[in-house]
């Protein structure tokens, strides 16, 4: 049995590696062609600030881990189908069956192989891809001068001891500094108390922001708002402005939270998404989109198990000469359909306000049902 396991694992791993290399080379070429339009551009400076071909190659290379994470389940499916179909076509799998490789034992072998790719997908998606994606965005921002979304940037909210704050960050520089920071402070009744604006801010010791060249506006609360009698003369609203060189604002909004708000949530680590979801819920903000992305990060690596289950029935089909190509093409279509369905259910779940875990797990459950049905019909009944 050890010889059979070694044979199948060697063939499947080799096939999956070739498929992965082919996909990554294709995406590397497409990304590089897309980056050619930015060559020679800079952020208004000269010298090293010019975007050159070496920078484009480095940027495209930093995108490879994210492509690997997205393409790994499809590659596992295509590589496994190719090996299973080739073994069936050459009658090698029939010999393996007569040597004691029953359906459940074969399924167990492939599931162990799928578990390896589940672990690999989790490591790449949760540790390597977020780091490389952030490095790629910072590299690109060095020549575009900023990381931002839309015209207004990112908006965050926080509650502190009876006060609430709404924070707007326009841009995030390559050095990790925030630009165009505006902080709106409200009291417990929802009245605005102060506004703080700063062209630049930095994270200080993880529990505060250090703002530079601050313009602070404070609004005095009128007598009627404080519960004065109706016969008392109403006071004029007082507005005081002050400018300070630096201002320290205590906050629990961390670097990762700002990065999640400014970057795509599907490119962040699972723990960063979880902390950001808790922050949104604690401040009464909707977290549906980020919860769906969180559960997708949890369930997506498990799709590698589903893919090897889908590949096993191909070993029990009867092939004619040259017909293996059609089955490999069917595997490609199945993988693409899973990728599309996984994205579509994320958008539908967000629009229909589904349970986040259900929206993320439904594509995998559908394809698991298909694989179990194919396994029962082609493997057990025939």
N, C-alpha and C positions, 0 to 999 in steps of 0.2 A: 504493500500500500504506500510505503514511503516513496518508492520509485514512481508510482503513478502520480502522487501528489507533486513530486519534483518536476515531472514532465509537464503537467498541466500548468503549474505555477510559472515555470520558465517560459512556456509558450505564451501564456496570457500576459505576463509582465512585459515581455519583449514586444508583443503586439500593441499593448496600451502605450508603451514608451514611444513607439514609432508614430502612433496616432497623435499623441500629445505634442511631439516635436513638429509634426506637420501642421497642426493647428496653430501652435505658437509662432512658427515661422511665417505663416500666412498673416496672422494678426500683427506681428512685428513689422511686416512689409506695409500693411495698410496704415498702421499708426505712423510709420516713418514718412510715408507719402503725405499723410495729413499734416505732419509737422513741417514739411518743406516750405509751406507758405509763410512761416514765421521766421525763416532764416534771414539774418541781417537786421532784424528789428531789435530795438533796445528800449530801456526805460527812460530815455532822455539823457543818459550819460554816454561815455565813450569808453573805448578800450575793452576790458573784459566783460562789460555789460552787454555786448553785442551777442545775440543768439546765434550760435554757430552750429555746424553739423555735429560736432562732438557733444554739444549740449542736447541736441535732438536725439542722438543715439542713446545718451544716458537716460533721458526722459522716457524714451520708448522702452528701454530695458527695465526701468523701474515699474513699468506697467505690466510686465510679464507675470509676476506673482498673482495679480488680480485676474488676469486672463486664465492662468492655470487653475485658480479656484473655481471660476465659472465653467471651464471646459472639462474639468476632471470627470464628473459623472457621465457626460456624453462620450468622452474618450474611453472610459471603462466599459460602457455599453458596446461601442463599435469594436474595440479590441477583443472583448469577450465573445461577441457574436462571430467575428471573423475566425477566431480559434475554434469555437465549437462547430461552426459550419464546415471548416476545413477538415477537422477530425472526422466529422460525419461523412463528408464526401469521399475521403480516402479510406473509409471503413476502419480507421484506427480506433474510433470511439466504440465501434462494435466489438473489437478485440478487448478494449478496456472493460466493456460490460461483461463479457464472458470471463474476465479475470477477477470479477468480484466488485466492480464499480457500479453499485446499484443507484437508483435515482436519488434516494435520500442521502447516501454517502457523497454523491457528486454535488448535491445541493449544499451539503455541509462544507465541502472543500471550497466551493465558490464563495460561500458566505464568509469563511475565514479570510479569503482573499479580499472580499468586499470590505470587511472590517478594517483591514490594513489601509485601504483607500479612504475609509471614513476618518480614521485618525490622521492620515496625511492631509485630507481636505480641511479638517478642523485646524490643524497646525498652520497651514498656509493661509486660510481665511481669517484666523483670529490673531495670528501673531506676525506673520511675514507680510501679508498683503496690506494691512493698515499702516505698517511702518513704511513700506515702499511707496504706498499711495501718497502718504503725507510728504515724504521726501520728494516725490515727483511734482506734487503741487507747489511745494516751496521752491523747487528748482525753476519751475515755470514762472512763479510769481517774481523771482529775481529779475526777470526780463520784462514782466508785465507790471511790476511794482505793487501787486496786490493780489489777495484772494478775497473774492466777494461774490455775493449772489444778488442778482437783480439790481434795482436802483437804490434800494434802502438798506441792503445788508441783512444782518441777522437780528432778530428780536428775541429777548429773553425776559423772564419774569422771576422775581424772588420776593418772599415774605420774610420780614425780620421784626420780631417783637412789636406787633401791632402796626407796623408800617409795611407797605408793599412798594416794590420798585419795578419799573419797566426799563430795560436796558436795550439800547440800540448800538450795534457795532457795525460800522460800514465796511471796514476792510481788515484783513489780517496780513501783516507784512511777512516776508520770508524769514525775518529774525524772530517771529513770534509776538511782535508788538501789535496792539490794536489801534486802528486809526478811526477817526470820526466817531468818538464815543459820546453818547448822550444818555444820561440817567435821570429818570423822572420818578420823584418820590411822592407817594400818596399816604394820607393818614387812614385811620380805621374806618372813617365815613366815606372814603373815596375821593376826598378833596385833595387837589394837588398842593404839596407843601413846598417843594423846591425842584429846580432843574439844575443839572450839572453837565457842562459841556467841556470836552477836552479834545484837542486834535490828536493826542497820542496817549496811550495807556499801556502799562505793562503789568504782568502778573507778579505779585510780591508774596513770597512764602506760602502760596497755595490758599491763603485765607483772606486775601485782600488784593485790591487793584491799586496801583500807584499811577495817578493821573498827572499829566504835565500841562502847564499853561491853562489852568482851569478857569472857566467863567461860571460862577455860581449865582443863581437867582433864587431868592427865598420869598415866599408869599406869606404875609402875616394873616392870621386868622381873625376875622372881624368879631365884634362883641356879640352880635346876634348868633353867630355860629357857635359861640361858647356858652350859649344859654342865657344871655342877658335878657332883662325884662323888655317887653314891647314898648314901654314908655321911655326907655333910655334912648338917647340919640345914637343913631347908627354911626359906626366909625368908617372912615374911608379905608379901602383896601390898600395896604402898604406893600410895596415891592422894593426889595433891596437887592442890589447887584454888587458883586465883589469879584475881584480877580486875584488868584493866588498862583504862585509858581508851581506848587505841587499839592496834591490832595490824596489822602489815603482813604479808600472806601472799603470797609470790611464786607466781604461777600463770600459765599460758598460756591459761586460760579467759577468753575475751574477751566483750565486750558482745554481739556477734553470736551467740555460742554460747548464752548465756543467753536471748537473744531467741528463737532457734530452739527451745530447750527449752520456753519458756513460751508462744510463739505457734505458730500452725499452720504446719507446714513448707512447705505449698504456697504460702504467702504470702511466702516469703523469696526473696532473690536467689539465682541459681544458684551464684555464687562462695561465698556464705555457707553454703549447703548442702554444697558440696564441702569446705570447710574443716571443717565440723562432722563430716562423714563421716570425714575423715582423723583427727580427734580421737578419735572413737569407736573406730575401728580400732586406733589407737595404744594405746588403753587397754583393749583386749580386750572391747569392748562390741558388741552386735549393731547393725548399721546398715541392715538390710534395708529398713525403712520409709522411711528418709531417702534411700537409694539409689534406690528406686522413684520417689520424688518428684523427685529430681535428674534422672533420665532422662526423666521426664514433662515437666519444664521444658525439657529439650533437644529432645524430639520434638514437643511440643504445637504450637509455631509452624509446624512443617513440615506440619501438617494442613491449613493454608490451601492448599497445593499440591494436596492430595488433593481438597479441596472444589471447586476450579475444574475439575479433571479430571472430577469427577462431574457438573458442570453442563454440560459441552460436549455430551454425547449428546442433551440436551433440544433442542438446535438442529436436530437431524435427525429429530425426530418430526413426525407429521402431526396438526395440531390442528383440531378443529372449533370453531365459535364458542362462546365461553364456557368451553371446557374447560381453559383455562390455569390457572384457579384450582385445579383438582385437582392439577396438577403442582407448583404452588407449595406446596400443602399437603403433597404427597409429599416435597418438599425439606425442609420443616420437620420432618417425621417422621424423615427420614434424619439431619438435624443433631442432633435430640434423641437419637436412638438412638446416634449416635457419642459424644455427651457422656456418656450413661449407660454405654456399653460401656467408655469410657476410665476411668471411676471404678470400675466393677466389676472390671476386670482389675487395677487397682491393689490392691484388697482381696484378690482371689484370689491374685495373685502373692505378697502378703505372707503369706497363710495357707499356701500350698503351697510356699513357699520357692523360687519361680522365680528365674531370673536377672533381676536388676532391669531391665536394658535390654530384655529380651524382654517382660516384663510391661508396660513402658511403650510399646514399639513395636508390639505385636500389634494393637491397634485400628486404628492407622494403616495397617499392612500389610494388614489385612482389607479396609478400605475402598478402599485403593489397588488391590487385586486386583479388587474389584467395579467400580471406575471403569474400569480397563483392559479388563475383560471387556465392559462396556457400550460402551466406545469401539470395541473391535474388532467387536462385533456390529452396533451401530446405525450406526457411522460408516464403517468400512472395508468391511464385507460388503454393506451395503445401498446 
